Amino acid sequence: MSKICQITGKRAMVGNKVSHSNTKTKRIFNVNLFKKKFYWVEEDCWISLKVSAAGLRTINKIGLDAALKRAASRGFLNA
């Protein structure tokens, strides 16, 4: 599975590593991902998600059900 947050849709970015002599080489900025299990009260089951730190804060703020609905409407969930 790729390094994409299932709640926010954040993914790895490409940028430059800049040395002291200002030499630029390509590098990847990865997402701060966690594989977490959540208890979904509305469906009465456990679900496993790959979530970024920002996705965890979103779930804590608006709740798991609302975060899943928002992610599904934006197309971030993989069915």
LINTAKA-V224430 format. One line per field, one symbol per residue. phi: phi as a letter, one per 40 degrees, with the letter a starting at -180 (. if undefined). A space follows every 50 residues. Layout:
phi->???
This chain:
phi->.ccbccbcgcbcbbabcbcccgcbbcabcccccbcbbbcccccfacbbbc bccccccccccbgcccccccccccgcccf
